């Protein structure tokens, strides 16, 4: 099976059931599939061919789903790009992929100007006022809603997702139809969904993980409620109105949700599962919410892994939250997924004993095919069927896997290794701290020093934060400095931007 067929299947078997809700727009499976087919046929009419690459500069919405699945149905390769990217990033990706089309929302059309007048890329504008020659709605109105007749194979390329370039030149992670379907099938095997599920998605589809969630939900035929962007108050209002049974959040998003004035008055009784929350302080806030009865799930994933390759399931969370002696399990990312292998290896890529730190090496059917036209970079991470992730952690005797951070995030202070993931949970147990990110900044004597960036109550002092770590962390792991922020910088996907924090701290010293 290929991605486009998963949607066509639902349009055949449950055509009149509600499929997608975005604001005021409500589409059945038949209507959604028809829109997807119109986009696919419109591109064929414009000369698109199997294998052509297409950039999607779109926020969450019906158009993103139509374009993404429409491209899949005709064997084109999509490259989702965050609409808030800078022009040079878009130009780089378009040039690297030799893109044939760009589908761009009205608010981001300035990004296509950087590509240059001599480019052969055709830009399709979405929404009022985009000012481009090709209009999305006009093209779809003139196109057929019949299934496009293009042969697509499970091993054809489906998408290229570019990294943010945090370690240099952005790299495009290449994945096939088979990669996505296998990731979705494994997730459904580990965390089964009922026929009546309804999911609330608030993270950006262009960021990557939400597309994996979308793939799984469409494969199952679950109703999808999609927010254009995450905003705590709007999330609570959408929850109350649409009554989803599934939610997808990250720790940062969840903290902001729990801090909203309407949080405790919102009825969470509809929700059966909440995915992506791991921090103990957030979990206990959810458990204290009087109507919250949902189970928790999470796991380990990355763009290169192609989806979840480990799972922490509801019973796992329940045991840890019910027994203080098992609370350490909350720090785990669970156990390896069916059809996947996770080994902890040393610098020579040899397995280390249980309990010892090393790099996570992964193999499985969802692992990406490599970096787009970067064979040397691909060879650094893919070898002998294994993906070497760059993430550091250990595995205990029961097979539970614990992360301790990225190799590149490791802080080397006085010759000793400090992983932020060891320090941050300790700081979050202090009642005056609501958010924290631990980073390393250059230090003349120690090489690097540990700095805690925190959001805290007004009466919190750096001295008391450092004192809180006494007896809880080894002396070399304790923050040498605490810097207070009104809020920590996060990406549209809800991830902490630690590189931005380091830049701010270094500029403060050099300035």
C-alpha positions in Angstrom: 0.0 0.0 0.0 1.1 3.6 -0.7 0.1 6.7 1.3 -2.5 8.0 -1.2 -4.3 4.7 -1.1 -4.9 4.9 2.7 -7.0 8.0 2.1 -8.8 6.6 -0.9 -9.7 3.5 1.1 -11.4 5.6 3.8 -13.3 7.5 1.1 -14.6 4.2 -0.1 -15.5 2.5 3.2 -16.7 5.4 5.4 -17.3 8.2 2.8 -19.8 10.2 4.8 -18.1 10.1 8.2 -16.4 13.3 9.3 -12.7 13.2 8.5 -11.1 16.7 9.1 -12.1 19.7 11.1 -10.2 22.9 10.8 -12.0 25.9 12.4 -15.3 26.3 10.6 -14.4 23.8 7.8 -15.7 20.3 8.2 -14.9 17.6 5.5 -16.1 14.1 5.2 -13.7 11.4 3.9 -15.3 11.6 0.5 -14.9 15.4 0.4 -11.3 15.3 1.6 -10.3 12.6 -0.9 -12.0 14.6 -3.7 -10.0 17.8 -2.8 -6.8 15.7 -2.7 -7.6 14.3 -6.2 -8.3 17.8 -7.5 -4.9 19.0 -6.3 -3.2 16.0 -7.8 -4.9 16.4 -11.2 -4.3 20.2 -11.2 -0.5 19.5 -10.8 -0.6 16.9 -13.6 -2.3 19.5 -15.8 0.5 21.9 -15.0 3.1 19.3 -16.2 4.1 17.6 -12.9 5.7 14.2 -13.3 6.5 11.3 -11.1 9.5 12.2 -8.9 9.2 16.0 -9.1 9.9 17.8 -5.9 7.4 20.3 -4.5 7.9 22.6 -1.5 5.0 23.2 0.8 5.2 26.5 2.6 1.9 26.0 4.4 0.7 26.2 8.0 -1.8 23.7 9.3 -5.0 23.5 7.3 -7.1 21.7 4.7 -4.7 22.9 1.9 -1.7 21.3 3.5 -3.5 17.9 3.7 -4.8 18.2 0.2 -1.4 19.1 -1.2 0.6 16.5 0.8 -1.7 13.6 -0.1 -2.2 14.9 -3.6 1.5 14.8 -4.3 1.7 11.3 -2.8 -1.0 10.1 -5.2 1.0 11.2 -8.3 4.5 10.1 -7.1 5.8 13.6 -6.4 8.1 14.3 -3.5 6.9 16.8 -0.9 9.3 19.0 1.1 7.4 20.7 4.0 9.0 24.0 5.1 7.9 26.1 8.0 6.2 29.3 6.6 8.3 31.3 9.1 11.5 30.3 7.6 13.9 33.0 6.2 14.1 33.5 2.5 17.7 32.1 2.2 16.5 28.8 3.8 13.7 28.4 1.3 16.0 29.3 -1.6 18.6 26.8 -0.4 16.0 24.0 -0.2 14.4 24.8 -3.5 17.8 24.8 -5.2 19.1 21.7 -3.5 16.0 19.8 -4.5 15.7 21.4 -7.9 12.0 21.9 -7.0 9.4 22.1 -9.8 6.6 23.8 -7.7 6.1 25.7 -4.5 2.7 25.8 -2.8 2.8 28.9 -0.5 0.3 30.6 1.8 -0.4 34.2 1.2 1.5 35.4 4.3 4.7 33.7 3.2 4.8 34.6 -0.5 7.8 37.0 0.2 9.8 33.8 0.8 9.7 32.8 -2.9 11.2 36.1 -4.2 14.6 35.0 -2.9 14.7 32.1 -5.4 15.2 34.4 -8.3 13.5 35.4 -11.6 15.6 32.9 -13.6 14.3 29.9 -11.6 11.9 27.4 -13.3 10.0 26.9 -10.0 6.2 27.6 -10.4 4.6 29.1 -7.3 1.0 28.4 -6.4 -0.5 30.9 -3.9 -3.0 29.9 -1.2 -5.4 32.4 0.3 -6.5 35.9 -0.5 -3.9 38.5 -1.5 -1.0 36.2 -2.4 -0.4 38.1 -5.7 0.9 35.1 -7.6 0.0 34.0 -11.1 -1.2 30.6 -10.1 -4.1 30.5 -7.6 -4.7 27.3 -5.6 -8.5 27.6 -5.5 -8.8 28.4 -9.2 -6.6 25.4 -10.1 -8.7 23.0 -8.0 -12.0 24.3 -9.3 -10.9 23.5 -12.8 -9.5 20.1 -12.0 -11.1 16.6 -11.9 -11.9 14.9 -8.6 -11.3 11.4 -10.2 -8.5 9.3 -8.8 -5.3 10.2 -10.7 -4.0 7.3 -12.8 -0.3 7.3 -11.8 1.6 4.2 -10.8 3.2 4.7 -7.3 5.4 2.2 -5.5 5.8 1.7 -1.8 9.5 2.3 -2.2 9.1 5.6 -4.1 10.2 8.7 -2.3 7.4 10.4 -0.4 9.0 13.4 1.4 12.3 15.2 2.1 12.3 16.9 5.5 15.1 19.3 6.0 16.7 19.8 9.4 17.0 23.2 10.9 20.7 23.4 10.1 21.7 23.6 13.7 25.0 21.8 13.0 25.8 23.5 9.7 24.2 23.1 6.2 20.6 21.8 6.4 20.2 18.2 5.5 17.2 16.6 3.9 15.9 13.4 5.5 14.6 11.2 2.7 11.7 8.8 3.5 9.5 6.5 1.3 5.9 5.6 1.4 6.8 2.3 3.0 8.7 4.1 5.8 5.6 6.1 6.7 3.1 3.2 6.5 5.3 0.9 8.5 5.8 3.6 11.2 2.0 4.1 11.4 1.3 0.4 11.5 3.8 -0.2 14.3 2.3 2.6 16.3 -1.2 1.2 15.9 0.0 -2.2 16.9 1.5 -0.9 20.1 -1.2 1.7 20.9 -4.5 0.4 19.3 -7.2 2.9 18.4 -10.9 2.3 18.4 -13.1 3.0 15.4 -14.6 6.1 17.1 -11.4 8.0 17.9 -11.1 11.7 17.3 -7.7 13.4 17.5 -6.7 17.0 18.3 -3.5 18.1 16.4 -2.0 21.4 17.4 1.7 21.0 16.4 2.8 22.2 12.9 2.5 19.6 10.1 5.5 21.2 8.5 7.7 20.3 11.5 7.5 16.6 10.8 6.1 14.6 13.8 2.5 15.8 13.2 2.7 14.3 9.7 3.5 10.9 11.2 0.4 11.4 13.4 -1.7 12.4 10.5 -0.5 9.3 8.5 -1.5 7.0 11.4 -4.9 8.7 11.9 -5.8 8.5 8.2 -4.7 4.9 8.0 -7.1 4.1 10.9 -9.9 6.4 9.7 -9.9 8.5 12.8 -11.5 12.0 12.8 -8.9 14.7 12.9 -9.4 18.1 14.5 -6.6 20.4 13.5 -5.6 23.7 15.0 -3.7 26.2 12.8 -1.3 26.8 15.6 -1.0 26.0 19.3 -2.4 28.6 21.7 -3.4 27.4 25.2 -6.7 29.2 25.5 -7.8 28.2 22.0 -6.7 24.6 22.7 -8.9 24.4 25.7 -11.8 25.9 23.8 -11.4 23.4 21.0 -11.2 20.5 23.4 -14.5 21.6 25.0 -16.2 22.1 21.6 -14.9 19.1 19.6 -14.4 16.5 22.4 -11.4 14.7 21.0 -10.3 11.3 22.5 -6.7 11.7 21.6 -4.3 14.6 22.2 -0.7 15.3 21.0 1.4 17.7 23.1 5.0 18.4 24.2 6.1 19.2 27.7 6.6 22.9 26.9 3.1 23.1 25.4 1.6 21.2 28.3 3.1 23.5 30.9 1.6 26.5 29.2 -1.7 24.7 28.9 -1.7 23.9 32.7 -0.8 27.5 33.5 -3.9 28.9 31.6 -6.7 30.3 33.8 -9.3 28.1 32.2 -7.3 24.9 32.6 -8.9 23.6 35.8 -12.4 24.5 34.6 -12.1 22.7 31.3 -13.7 19.2 31.0 -11.0 16.7 29.9 -13.4 13.8 30.4 -13.6 13.1 26.6 -9.8 12.4 26.3 -8.7 8.8 26.4 -5.0 9.2 25.5 -2.5 12.0 25.7 0.8 11.5 23.8 4.1 13.3 24.2 4.2 14.4 27.9 7.1 13.1 29.9 8.1 15.7 32.5 7.0 14.6 36.0 5.8 18.1 37.0 3.5 18.3 34.0 2.2 14.8 34.5 1.2 15.5 38.1 -0.5 18.7 37.0 -2.7 16.7 34.6 -3.4 14.1 37.3 -4.5 16.9 39.6 -7.0 18.2 37.0 -10.3 17.0 38.4 -11.8 15.8 35.1 -8.6 14.3 33.5 -8.7 10.5 33.3 -6.7 9.9 30.1 -3.7 7.6 29.9 -0.3 8.8 28.7 1.9 7.5 25.9 5.2 8.6 24.5 8.4 7.2 23.0 11.6 7.9 21.1 11.5 9.3 17.6 13.4 11.6 15.3 13.3 12.7 11.6 15.9 10.1 10.8 14.2 7.3 12.8 11.1 8.1 10.8 8.7 7.6 13.7 8.4 6.1 17.1 11.0 3.3 17.6 10.3 2.9 21.3 7.1 3.2 23.3 6.1 4.1 26.8 2.5 3.0 27.2 -0.3 3.9 29.6 0.4 1.0 32.0 4.0 2.1 32.2 3.0 5.6 33.2 0.3 4.3 35.6 2.9 2.2 37.6 5.3 5.1 37.8 2.7 7.6 39.0 1.2 5.3 41.5 4.4 4.2 43.2 7.0 6.8 44.3 9.7 4.1 44.2 9.0 3.7 40.4 9.0 7.4 39.6 12.3 7.0 37.9 10.5 5.2 35.0 9.0 8.6 34.0 12.5 9.5 32.8 12.5 6.6 30.4 11.5 6.6 26.7 10.1 3.1 27.1 11.2 -0.1 25.3 12.0 -0.8 21.7 9.1 -1.0 19.3 8.1 -4.2 17.4 10.2 -4.6 14.3 12.8 -2.2 15.7 16.1 -2.7 17.4 17.8 -0.2 19.7 21.4 -0.8 20.9 23.6 1.4 23.1 27.1 1.6 21.5 30.5 3.2 22.3 32.6 5.4 20.1 33.7 2.4 18.2 30.0 1.5 17.6 30.3 -1.6 19.8 27.5 -2.5 22.3 28.1 -1.4 25.9 26.8 -3.3 29.0 23.4 -2.4 30.5 23.6 0.7 32.6 26.5 2.3 30.7 26.1 5.5 28.6 26.5 5.3 24.9 25.0 6.4 21.6 21.6 5.0 20.6 21.8 2.9 17.4 18.5 2.0 15.7 17.4 -0.2 13.0 13.8 -0.8 11.7 11.4 -0.4 8.8 10.7 3.3 9.4 14.4 4.5 9.4 15.1 7.1 6.7 16.9 6.4 3.4 19.6 8.9 4.0 20.3 12.6 3.4 19.3 14.1 0.0 22.3 14.0 -2.3 24.7 14.0 0.7 26.4 10.6 0.6 29.2 11.4 3.0 26.8 12.7 5.6 24.6 9.7 5.1 27.6 7.4 5.6 28.3 9.0 9.0 24.9 7.9 10.4 23.8 4.9 8.3 26.1 1.9 8.4 25.4 -1.9 8.1 21.6 -1.3 8.4 22.0 0.8 11.6 21.2 4.4 12.2 23.6 6.1 14.6 21.4 8.8 16.1 23.8 11.0 18.0 21.6 10.7 21.1 23.2 9.5 24.3 21.6 7.2 26.8 21.6 3.8 28.5 19.5 0.7 28.7 18.7 -1.0 32.0 18.4 -4.8 32.6 14.6 -4.7 31.9 15.2 -3.1 28.5 14.0 0.4 29.5 15.8 3.1 27.6 16.9 6.4 29.1 18.1 9.5 27.2 20.8 11.8 28.5 20.9 14.3 25.6 22.5 14.9 22.3 26.2 14.3 21.9 26.5 17.9 20.6 24.5 19.2 23.7 26.9 17.5 26.1 28.7 20.1 28.3 32.4 19.4 28.9 33.2 21.2 32.2 36.6 20.7 33.7 37.0 17.5 31.6 33.8 16.0 32.9 30.7 15.3 30.9 27.4 16.9 31.9 24.2 16.1 30.1 21.4 18.7 30.3 18.8 15.9 30.7 20.4 15.0 34.0 20.1 18.5 35.4 16.8 19.8 34.1 14.5 17.3 35.9 16.1 18.2 39.2 15.6 21.9 38.7 12.0 21.4 37.7 11.2 19.8 41.1 11.8 23.2 42.6 8.3 24.7 43.2 9.3 28.3 42.0 10.5 27.1 38.6 8.1 26.5 35.7 10.4 26.1 32.8 14.1 25.3 32.5 16.8 24.7 29.9 20.4 23.9 30.8 23.1 24.8 28.3 26.9 25.1 28.3 28.7 28.4 27.5 32.5 28.9 27.0 34.6 29.3 30.2 38.3 30.2 30.3 39.2 27.9 33.1 36.7 25.0 32.8 36.2 24.9 29.0 32.5 25.2 29.5 30.3 26.0 32.4 26.8 24.8 33.2 24.1 27.6 33.0 20.5 27.2 33.9 18.0 29.3 31.9 14.8 29.4 33.9 11.3 30.9 34.0 10.4 31.3 37.7 8.3 33.2 40.1 9.4 36.8 40.8 10.7 36.0 44.3 13.1 33.3 43.1 16.8 34.0 43.3 19.8 32.4 41.6 21.3 31.5 45.0 18.3 29.4 46.1 18.1 27.6 42.7 21.8 26.6 43.0 21.3 25.6 46.7 18.3 23.4 45.7 20.8 21.2 43.8 22.9 20.4 46.9 22.7 16.7 47.6 20.7 16.1 44.4 23.5 16.6 41.8 27.2 16.1 41.8 29.1 19.4 42.3 30.3 19.5 38.7 26.7 19.1 37.3 25.2 21.9 39.4 24.6 25.2 37.5 27.3 27.7 38.0 25.0 30.5 36.9 21.2 30.9 36.7 19.7 33.3 34.2 16.0 34.3 34.4 13.8 34.7 31.4 10.2 35.8 31.1 9.8 32.9 28.6 12.1 30.5 26.9 12.4 30.6 23.1 10.6 27.7 21.4 10.1 26.7 17.8 6.6 26.5 16.2 6.8 22.7 16.9 7.1 23.5 20.6 10.8 22.5 21.0 13.1 24.6 23.1 15.6 26.5 21.0 18.8 25.9 23.1 21.0 27.3 20.4 19.2 30.6 20.6 19.7 30.6 24.4 23.5 30.0 24.0 23.6 32.9 21.5 21.8 35.2 23.9 24.2 34.2 26.8 27.3 34.5 24.7 26.2 37.9 23.2 25.6 39.1 26.8 29.1 38.3 27.8 30.8 39.6 24.7 28.6 42.7 24.7 
